[in-house]
Amino acid sequence: MVLVPVLATLAFRLLGALGVRRFATWHVSIAHGLAVFLVVTASAHFLPEWSGFPTTHEDLVAMVPPFVPAPGLVVLGTGVLELAGAVGLVIARTRLVAALCVAALFVALLPANVYAALDGQDVTPLVQRVPEQLLYIGLALAVAIGTLRSRSAVGRRRTGAPSAVA
């Protein structure tokens, strides 16, 4: 699954290199790559078992630790949050908040992955899953940092303030 955000990001950045101004920066390309990833992963939250997809709503419900109430509702809710995050990442005005919320969501979802792996479920092994989750968190934080830097640069250009020297 790690290939989805990486390849989508590279595709968006290639579009930027080819002159599509929207994707002229890495942080915007990463934001859109993460949005593609979130739409793909969110879809599993709503798919029935008979859909034929490798991960379905029932699979995700099984991953929810037993102490979490209403696991089916939690899975639907996290799917909605993933879709909201995807939308927020592609809108410049909401990108910073969305990136921080998506990073927090990735942190919050990790215990379900740990539980499922330790419970013996057929999921990605922790030795692979934890670094993947750290990558997703890092990508979301890169979007947040890039957005902050971009806003700071725009503010300096508007006010005529000198740029910080690195």
N, C-alpha and C positions, 0 to 999 in steps of 0.2 A: 504494500500500500504506500510505502514511502516514495515510490516512483511517481505517484500522482502529483503531489505538490511540487516535487523537483522538476519533473518534465513540463508541467504546466507553467511553472515559473520561467523556465528556460525558453519555452515557446513565446510567452508574453514579452520576455526581454529581447528575443530575436525580432519580434514585431517592432519593438522600440528601436532597435538598431537599424531596422529597415525604414524608419521614418514615422512610425505611428507614435505621435507625441505623448499619448496617454501612458505608454509603457517605456518612456525615456529614462526612468530611474529604476534601480533595483528594488527599492522598497515598495513601489507601486506594483511592479511585476510580481513580487513575492505575495503582496496582498491578494492579487487576482489568482495566483497559483493556489494559495491557501483557500480562497473562496471556492475554486473548483473542487479541491479536496474535501471541503466541508459539505458541499452538495452531494458528493459521492458517498461520503460516510453517513450523512444524515438520511439518505434514502433507505439504508438498512433499518433504521429505526421504525419505519412504517411498512416494510414489506412483509407479507405473510410467508409462512414456511413453504407453501406450495409455489411460490414465485420462481423458484429455481436459482435464486441468487445465492452466493456462497455464505452470506451473513444476513440473517433476517431478524425481525422483531423478537421472535422467540429465543434466538441465540443470544441476543443482547440482554433479554430479561434474565436468562440463566446466569449471566455474568454479574448481575447486581448482588452485592453481599446481602446475606439474610437479615442483617440489622436495618436495612433500608426499607421503609414502608412503601407499599404500592409500587413494586418494581416495574410493572407494565406502564404505569403512568409516568414514572421517572424516565423510562426509556423514551416514551413519546415526548416528554418535556425536553430532554437533552437533544433529541432530534430537532425540535423547534428552535432551541438555542443555537444549534449548529447552523441551521438555515438563516437565522437572524444574524449570526456572526458573518456568514458569507455575504449577505446583503450589505451589512455595515462596512465590511472591508473594501467593497468596490465603490463606495460613495466617499468622496474625498472629505466631506464635512464630518462624517462619522468614523472615519478610518482609525483614528487614534484610540477612541474609546472602544471600538470593536476589537482592535488588536489586543488591547489589554484584557478585555473580557474573554476573548478566545484563548489567550494564554492562561487565564485563570481556569477556564473550562477544561483545557488540556490537563492542568494540574489536578483538578477535581475528579476527572475521569480515570486517572491512573490507578487509584485503589481498586476499581472494578476489574481492571486488567490483571492486577496482582492477585486479587481474590480468585479470578477464573483460572489463572495459571496454577496457583497453589491447590485449587480444588480438583485439578486433573482434567479440566475441560480442554477440548480441542481448540486451543487458541495459540497465538504467537508466543513462543517461549520468552520468559522475562529477560533473558540475556540479549534478546533482540528487541523486545517491546519497549523496555525502559530507554535505551538510546534513541529509538524512534520517537518516543513521546518527548524526550528532551529536545530532539530536532524540531518537532512541531512547536514546542514552547519557544525555542530559540527563533524560529521563523516569525512567530507572532510578535515577539519582542523586537526583532529587527524591523518589522513594519512600524511598530510604535516609535522606535528611536529614529528611523528614517523620516517618519511623518513629523516628529518634533523638530528635527534638523531642517527639514524643508520649510516648515512654518517659520522657524527662526530666520532662515535665509530670506524668505519673502518679506518678513517684517523689517529686516535690515535694509533691503532694497527700497522699501516704501518710505522709510524714515531717513535714509541716507546715512545711517549709522555705519561705522567701519566694521568689516568682517573680522571675526576672531582669527588670529594667525595660529596655525597648528604647530 
